[in-house]
């Protein structure tokens, strides 16, 4: 247990070394708990409401940031800053892979080993919210912890996205969506104009064909990734759910969207066979891909690779006149219902969601904030990259929070694979998986 600030800094330095070596992150920082006017109140009080002379509290935080990323570095810095003003709290931060974290949380919570805090995306909350452990939900409803004034600081769409059947299950800290990234140098070499907001999918296809030769790739996209396909589906008039909340994967326009998406690899041969998210990233980092569809979380990686990178709004679908509309996901900090230190956990979650922390993350990592005042912040708007992401998000649709949303990520790839292999038509493949999704929704 760390006893002073010097040893706290040493502990954190050791932690950052561990992160760099891709080992578990552990931040151990301890001293005396300061009294505050926040959720902790004006005296040290245990969860049972009894005054305590012991001020040492341990919080376990599961982080789902990519290891070694600028996002993770900025997050860890924020934790240290909070520790400096809240001594007496020992924080252990453990990295969890984003796509495996939800299932890991379920297992841990049902075994009575849930972390105090975890960062969830709003479309993950629907798979956690219905689960009960001995009659109790796994996540704390945060409404009683917030005053009406405190709730007003967030974008109301972001705050609403963190609700499930009325309960507020997370405090929003960021939003993100994909846009069109391009390598300016590759366009310059061929004397071609850059993508712009008036581009159509026909323009994108034409440019990709011209820029595909030898080892160079015109556009690299993971053709079996539902998340990126959602944008094209919206541009064709499709939706994931209808107005009544019924699953609608096989609705009007969705089959055409899937056919066009797969044709980029199967027919036009401008997407390399078997491209997944990791190979897409490698194509761009290596300077081989002229265009990709990716999000702000990867922008620092591409900048570090010295790519002459720029971005544009996703194009307008030629056949419909509708712009490709990405799904906008919101991420936030949730508190475990099992946490023995909810007051301290809420204090940390509140800090990680503040205007100060969100602005720093936006400046350092181009992470889009969800604080109303930051949408008009002159310093942030002066950043063309961040302004571009915000403009793209305004063209998107909020990620659904319902429990069947999580199932889309497991069922839609089956439809994509069947259509890709030709064992079913795109319409048949979507029909079959949507029937399963409706059965899940009705259960």
C-alpha positions as CSV (number, residue, x, y, z in Angstrom):
1,X,0.0,0.0,0.0
2,X,1.5,3.3,-1.0
3,X,2.0,5.8,1.8
4,X,3.1,9.0,0.2
5,X,3.0,11.0,-3.0
6,X,6.5,10.1,-4.0
7,X,5.8,6.4,-3.8
8,X,2.4,7.1,-5.6
9,X,4.3,8.5,-8.6
10,X,6.7,5.6,-8.5
11,X,3.7,3.2,-8.5
12,X,2.1,4.9,-11.5
13,X,5.4,5.0,-13.4
14,X,5.7,1.3,-12.9
15,X,2.2,0.9,-14.1
16,X,2.8,2.8,-17.3
17,X,5.8,0.6,-17.9
18,X,3.6,-2.4,-17.5
19,X,1.1,-1.0,-20.0
20,X,3.9,-0.4,-22.5
21,X,4.8,-4.1,-22.2
22,X,1.2,-5.0,-22.7
23,X,0.8,-6.4,-19.2
24,X,-2.0,-5.7,-16.8
25,X,-2.3,-2.0,-15.8
26,X,-2.3,-1.4,-12.1
27,X,-2.4,2.0,-10.5
28,X,-1.9,1.9,-6.8
29,X,-2.2,5.4,-5.2
30,X,-3.0,6.0,-1.6
31,X,-3.1,8.7,1.1
32,X,-5.8,10.4,3.3
33,X,-9.3,11.0,1.9
34,X,-10.2,14.7,1.4
35,X,-13.6,15.9,2.5
36,X,-15.6,17.3,-0.4
37,X,-19.0,18.7,-1.1
38,X,-19.7,16.0,-3.8
39,X,-21.3,12.6,-3.4
40,X,-18.9,11.7,-0.6
41,X,-20.4,14.4,1.6
42,X,-18.7,16.3,4.4
43,X,-17.5,13.4,6.4
44,X,-16.0,10.0,5.9
45,X,-19.0,7.7,5.9
46,X,-19.2,4.0,5.1
47,X,-21.8,2.5,2.8
48,X,-23.9,1.7,5.8
49,X,-23.8,5.4,6.9
50,X,-21.5,4.9,9.9
51,X,-18.7,7.3,10.4
52,X,-15.4,5.6,9.8
53,X,-11.9,6.4,11.1
54,X,-10.4,4.3,8.3
55,X,-10.0,6.3,5.1
56,X,-8.5,3.7,2.8
57,X,-10.8,2.7,-0.1
58,X,-10.0,0.5,-3.0
59,X,-11.7,1.0,-6.4
60,X,-11.3,-1.5,-9.2
61,X,-11.8,0.0,-12.7
62,X,-12.0,-2.0,-15.9
63,X,-10.8,0.1,-18.8
64,X,-11.7,-0.9,-22.4
65,X,-9.4,1.5,-24.1
66,X,-7.0,0.0,-26.6
67,X,-3.7,-0.8,-24.9
68,X,-0.8,1.5,-25.7
69,X,-3.2,4.0,-27.4
70,X,-3.2,7.7,-26.9
71,X,-6.7,7.3,-25.5
72,X,-5.5,5.0,-22.8
73,X,-2.6,7.3,-21.9
74,X,-4.9,10.3,-21.6
75,X,-7.3,8.3,-19.4
76,X,-4.6,7.1,-17.1
77,X,-3.4,10.7,-16.7
78,X,-6.9,11.7,-15.7
79,X,-7.0,8.9,-13.1
80,X,-3.7,10.2,-11.6
81,X,-5.0,13.7,-11.4
82,X,-8.1,12.6,-9.6
83,X,-6.0,10.6,-7.2
84,X,-3.9,13.6,-6.3
85,X,-7.0,15.4,-5.1
86,X,-8.6,12.3,-3.5
87,X,-5.9,10.7,-1.5
88,X,-6.9,7.7,0.6
89,X,-8.4,5.9,-2.4
90,X,-6.5,3.1,-3.9
91,X,-7.4,2.5,-7.6
92,X,-6.6,-0.6,-9.5
93,X,-7.1,-0.2,-13.3
94,X,-7.3,-3.3,-15.4
95,X,-7.4,-3.3,-19.2
96,X,-10.1,-5.4,-20.9
97,X,-10.5,-6.0,-24.6
98,X,-13.4,-3.9,-25.8
99,X,-15.3,-6.7,-27.6
100,X,-14.8,-9.3,-24.8
101,X,-15.3,-7.0,-21.9
102,X,-19.1,-7.3,-21.6
103,X,-19.1,-11.1,-21.3
104,X,-16.2,-10.9,-18.9
105,X,-18.2,-8.4,-16.8
106,X,-21.2,-10.8,-16.8
107,X,-19.2,-13.7,-15.5
108,X,-17.4,-11.6,-12.9
109,X,-20.6,-10.0,-11.6
110,X,-22.5,-13.2,-11.4
111,X,-19.6,-14.6,-9.4
112,X,-19.6,-11.7,-7.1
113,X,-16.4,-10.3,-8.5
114,X,-17.5,-7.3,-10.5
115,X,-15.3,-4.2,-10.7
116,X,-16.5,-1.0,-9.1
117,X,-16.5,0.8,-12.5
118,X,-16.4,-0.2,-16.1
119,X,-16.6,1.8,-19.3
120,X,-19.5,0.5,-21.5
121,X,-20.8,1.6,-24.9
122,X,-24.5,2.3,-24.8
123,X,-25.3,-0.5,-27.2
124,X,-23.7,-2.9,-24.7
125,X,-25.9,-1.8,-21.8
126,X,-29.0,-3.6,-23.2
127,X,-27.3,-7.0,-22.8
128,X,-26.3,-6.3,-19.2
129,X,-29.4,-4.5,-17.9
130,X,-31.9,-7.4,-17.9
131,X,-29.6,-9.8,-16.0
132,X,-30.2,-10.3,-12.3
133,X,-28.0,-11.6,-9.5
134,X,-30.2,-12.9,-6.7
135,X,-32.9,-10.5,-7.8
136,X,-30.7,-7.4,-8.1
137,X,-29.5,-5.8,-11.4
138,X,-25.8,-5.8,-12.1
139,X,-25.5,-2.0,-12.6
140,X,-26.4,0.9,-10.3
141,X,-29.2,3.3,-11.4
142,X,-27.3,6.6,-11.2
143,X,-30.4,8.9,-11.2
144,X,-30.5,9.2,-7.4
145,X,-26.8,10.3,-7.4
146,X,-27.3,13.3,-9.7
147,X,-29.1,16.5,-9.2
148,X,-31.2,18.0,-12.0
149,X,-28.6,20.7,-12.5
150,X,-25.8,18.1,-12.9
151,X,-27.8,16.2,-15.5
152,X,-28.1,19.3,-17.7
153,X,-24.4,19.5,-18.5
154,X,-24.6,16.5,-20.9
155,X,-26.0,16.3,-24.4
156,X,-29.6,15.0,-23.7
157,X,-29.2,12.5,-26.6
158,X,-26.1,11.1,-24.9
159,X,-27.7,10.9,-21.5
160,X,-30.8,9.3,-22.9
161,X,-28.7,6.7,-24.7
162,X,-27.4,5.6,-21.3
163,X,-30.8,4.7,-20.1
164,X,-32.5,1.3,-20.1
165,X,-36.2,1.3,-19.2
166,X,-35.8,4.5,-17.3
167,X,-32.7,3.6,-15.3
168,X,-29.6,5.6,-15.9
169,X,-26.9,3.0,-16.2
170,X,-23.8,5.1,-17.1
171,X,-22.5,8.7,-17.1
172,X,-21.7,9.6,-20.7
173,X,-18.1,10.5,-21.4
174,X,-17.7,10.4,-25.2
175,X,-19.3,9.6,-28.6
176,X,-17.9,8.3,-31.8
177,X,-18.7,7.2,-35.3
178,X,-16.9,6.3,-38.5
179,X,-16.1,8.6,-41.4
180,X,-14.2,8.4,-44.6
181,X,-10.4,8.6,-44.1
182,X,-8.1,9.1,-47.1
183,X,-4.4,9.3,-47.8
184,X,-3.9,12.7,-49.6
185,X,-0.5,11.6,-50.9
186,X,-2.0,8.7,-53.0
187,X,-4.6,11.0,-54.5
188,X,-1.9,13.6,-55.3
189,X,0.2,11.1,-57.0
190,X,-2.6,10.4,-59.5
191,X,-3.6,14.0,-59.8
192,X,-7.1,13.2,-58.4
193,X,-9.4,15.4,-56.4
194,X,-9.9,14.6,-52.8
195,X,-13.2,13.2,-51.4
196,X,-15.7,15.9,-50.4
197,X,-19.1,16.3,-48.9
198,X,-20.8,16.1,-52.4
199,X,-19.3,12.8,-53.2
200,X,-21.7,9.9,-54.1
201,X,-21.0,6.2,-53.7
202,X,-20.4,6.2,-57.5
203,X,-17.7,8.8,-57.0
204,X,-16.1,6.7,-54.3
205,X,-16.3,3.5,-56.4
206,X,-14.7,5.3,-59.4
207,X,-11.9,6.8,-57.4
208,X,-11.2,3.4,-55.6
209,X,-11.0,1.7,-59.0
210,X,-8.5,4.2,-60.3
211,X,-6.4,4.0,-57.2
212,X,-6.3,0.1,-57.1
213,X,-3.2,-1.2,-58.8
214,X,-0.2,-3.4,-57.9
215,X,0.0,-3.6,-54.1
216,X,-2.1,-0.4,-53.7
217,X,-5.7,-0.7,-52.5
218,X,-8.3,1.9,-53.5
219,X,-10.4,1.3,-50.5
220,X,-10.0,-1.1,-47.6
221,X,-13.0,-2.0,-45.5
222,X,-13.8,-5.1,-43.4
223,X,-16.7,-6.4,-45.5
224,X,-18.0,-8.6,-42.7
225,X,-18.1,-5.9,-40.1
226,X,-21.6,-4.9,-39.1
227,X,-20.6,-1.6,-37.5
228,X,-19.3,-0.1,-40.7
229,X,-22.0,-1.5,-42.8
230,X,-24.7,0.2,-40.7
231,X,-23.7,3.5,-42.4
232,X,-24.4,2.1,-45.9
233,X,-27.6,0.5,-44.8
234,X,-28.9,3.9,-43.6
235,X,-27.9,5.4,-46.9
236,X,-30.1,2.9,-48.7
237,X,-33.0,3.7,-46.4
238,X,-32.6,0.7,-44.2
239,X,-32.8,0.6,-40.4
240,X,-31.9,-1.8,-37.6
241,X,-35.3,-1.4,-35.9
242,X,-38.6,0.0,-37.1
243,X,-40.5,2.8,-35.4
244,X,-42.1,0.3,-33.0
245,X,-38.7,-1.1,-32.0
246,X,-39.2,-4.4,-34.0
247,X,-36.0,-5.7,-35.6
248,X,-35.8,-4.7,-39.2
249,X,-32.6,-6.1,-40.7
250,X,-34.4,-7.3,-43.8
251,X,-36.4,-4.1,-44.4
252,X,-36.4,-2.0,-47.5
253,X,-33.0,-1.1,-48.8
254,X,-31.0,-3.4,-46.6
255,X,-30.5,-6.2,-49.1
256,X,-29.3,-3.7,-51.7
257,X,-26.9,-2.2,-49.2
258,X,-25.4,-5.6,-48.4
259,X,-25.1,-6.4,-52.1
260,X,-23.2,-3.2,-52.8
261,X,-21.0,-3.6,-49.7
262,X,-19.9,-7.1,-50.7
263,X,-19.5,-6.2,-54.4
264,X,-16.5,-4.0,-53.5
265,X,-14.6,-7.2,-52.8
266,X,-16.4,-9.8,-54.9
267,X,-17.3,-7.9,-58.0
268,X,-15.1,-4.8,-58.3
269,X,-12.1,-6.4,-56.6
270,X,-11.0,-3.2,-55.0
271,X,-11.1,-4.5,-51.4
272,X,-8.5,-7.3,-50.8
273,X,-10.0,-10.7,-50.1
274,X,-10.6,-11.4,-46.4
275,X,-10.0,-7.9,-45.2
276,X,-10.8,-7.5,-41.5
277,X,-10.4,-4.5,-39.2
278,X,-6.8,-5.3,-38.4
279,X,-5.7,-5.7,-42.1
280,X,-7.6,-2.5,-43.0
281,X,-5.5,-0.7,-40.3
282,X,-2.3,-2.2,-41.6
283,X,-3.1,-1.3,-45.2
284,X,-3.5,2.4,-44.2
285,X,-0.5,2.5,-41.8
286,X,1.7,1.0,-44.6
287,X,0.5,3.7,-47.0
288,X,-1.1,1.1,-49.3
289,X,-4.8,2.1,-48.9
290,X,-6.1,5.3,-50.5
291,X,-9.4,5.2,-48.4
292,X,-10.7,3.4,-45.4
293,X,-13.8,3.8,-43.1
294,X,-12.7,4.3,-39.5
295,X,-13.3,6.3,-36.4
296,X,-11.5,8.9,-34.3
297,X,-10.1,6.4,-31.9
298,X,-7.6,5.3,-34.6
299,X,-6.7,8.8,-35.8
300,X,-3.7,9.2,-33.5
301,X,-2.4,5.8,-34.7
302,X,-2.4,7.0,-38.3
303,X,-0.9,10.3,-37.5
304,X,1.9,8.6,-35.6
305,X,2.5,6.5,-38.8
306,X,3.1,9.8,-40.7
307,X,0.3,9.2,-43.1
308,X,-0.9,12.4,-44.9
309,X,-4.3,11.7,-43.6
310,X,-7.6,13.7,-44.0
311,X,-11.2,12.9,-43.7
312,X,-14.5,13.6,-45.3
313,X,-18.2,13.0,-44.7
314,X,-19.3,9.5,-45.8
315,X,-20.7,9.8,-49.4
316,X,-24.3,10.1,-50.6
317,X,-25.8,6.8,-51.9
318,X,-26.2,7.3,-55.7
319,X,-29.4,5.3,-55.9
320,X,-31.3,7.0,-53.1
321,X,-29.9,10.4,-52.6
322,X,-29.5,9.7,-48.9
323,X,-26.1,10.2,-47.2
324,X,-24.5,7.2,-45.6
325,X,-25.4,7.7,-41.9
326,X,-23.1,6.1,-39.3
327,X,-24.3,4.8,-36.0
328,X,-23.2,7.1,-33.3
329,X,-22.1,5.2,-30.2
330,X,-21.9,6.7,-26.7
331,X,-19.5,5.5,-24.1
332,X,-19.8,6.1,-20.4
333,X,-18.8,4.9,-16.9
334,X,-21.1,2.5,-15.1
335,X,-21.0,1.6,-11.4
336,X,-21.5,-2.0,-10.2
337,X,-24.5,-2.7,-8.0
338,X,-22.1,-4.8,-5.9
339,X,-19.6,-2.1,-5.3
340,X,-18.9,-1.7,-1.6
341,X,-17.7,1.9,-2.3
342,X,-20.4,3.4,-4.5
343,X,-20.0,7.0,-3.3
344,X,-16.3,7.0,-4.1
345,X,-17.0,5.2,-7.4
346,X,-19.6,7.8,-8.4
347,X,-17.1,10.6,-7.5
348,X,-14.6,9.0,-9.9
349,X,-17.2,8.5,-12.6
350,X,-18.3,12.1,-12.3
351,X,-14.8,13.4,-12.6
352,X,-14.1,11.2,-15.7
353,X,-17.2,12.7,-17.3
354,X,-16.5,16.4,-16.5
355,X,-16.0,19.2,-19.0
356,X,-12.4,19.4,-18.0
357,X,-11.6,15.8,-18.7
358,X,-13.7,15.6,-21.9
359,X,-12.0,18.6,-23.3
360,X,-8.5,17.3,-22.6
361,X,-9.5,14.0,-24.3
362,X,-10.8,15.9,-27.3
363,X,-7.6,17.9,-27.6
364,X,-5.3,14.9,-27.1
365,X,-7.1,12.1,-29.0
366,X,-9.9,13.8,-31.1
367,X,-12.4,12.0,-28.9
368,X,-15.8,13.7,-29.4
369,X,-17.2,15.1,-26.2
370,X,-20.8,14.9,-25.0
371,X,-20.9,18.0,-22.8
372,X,-23.2,20.7,-24.3
373,X,-20.8,23.6,-23.7
374,X,-18.0,21.9,-25.5
375,X,-19.9,21.8,-28.8
376,X,-19.4,25.5,-29.0
377,X,-15.9,25.6,-27.6
378,X,-13.7,27.8,-29.9
379,X,-10.5,25.9,-29.1
380,X,-12.1,22.6,-30.1
381,X,-13.9,23.9,-33.2
382,X,-10.6,25.4,-34.4
383,X,-9.3,21.8,-34.8
384,X,-10.4,20.8,-38.3
385,X,-10.2,17.1,-37.6
386,X,-12.3,17.2,-34.5
387,X,-14.8,19.6,-36.2
388,X,-15.0,17.0,-39.0
389,X,-15.9,14.2,-36.7
390,X,-18.5,16.3,-35.0
391,X,-20.0,17.2,-38.4
392,X,-20.1,13.5,-39.3
393,X,-21.8,12.6,-36.0
394,X,-24.5,15.1,-36.8
395,X,-25.3,13.0,-39.9
396,X,-25.6,9.8,-37.9
397,X,-28.2,8.0,-35.8
398,X,-27.8,7.1,-32.1
399,X,-26.9,3.5,-31.3
400,X,-30.0,1.7,-29.9
401,X,-29.7,0.6,-26.2
402,X,-32.3,-2.2,-26.3
403,X,-31.3,-5.8,-25.3
404,X,-31.6,-7.1,-28.9
405,X,-29.0,-4.7,-30.2
406,X,-26.2,-6.8,-28.8
407,X,-27.6,-9.8,-30.7
408,X,-27.2,-8.0,-34.0
409,X,-23.5,-8.2,-33.7
410,X,-23.6,-12.0,-33.6
411,X,-26.5,-12.6,-36.1
412,X,-25.7,-10.1,-38.8
413,X,-22.2,-11.6,-39.5
414,X,-24.0,-14.9,-40.3
415,X,-26.1,-13.2,-42.9
416,X,-23.1,-11.4,-44.3
417,X,-21.2,-14.7,-44.5
418,X,-24.0,-16.5,-46.2
419,X,-24.4,-13.7,-48.8
420,X,-20.7,-13.5,-49.3
421,X,-20.4,-17.3,-49.9
422,X,-23.5,-17.2,-52.2
423,X,-25.3,-19.9,-50.2
424,X,-28.2,-17.5,-49.9
425,X,-29.2,-14.2,-51.6
426,X,-28.7,-11.1,-49.5
427,X,-32.4,-10.8,-48.9
428,X,-32.7,-14.5,-47.8
429,X,-29.7,-14.2,-45.5
430,X,-31.1,-11.1,-43.8
431,X,-34.6,-12.6,-43.6
432,X,-33.3,-15.6,-41.8
433,X,-31.3,-13.7,-39.2
434,X,-34.0,-11.1,-38.7
435,X,-36.4,-13.9,-37.8
436,X,-34.0,-15.0,-35.0
437,X,-33.7,-11.5,-33.8
438,X,-37.5,-11.0,-33.7
439,X,-37.7,-14.3,-31.6
440,X,-35.2,-12.8,-29.2
441,X,-37.0,-9.5,-29.1
442,X,-40.3,-11.2,-28.3
443,X,-39.0,-13.5,-25.7
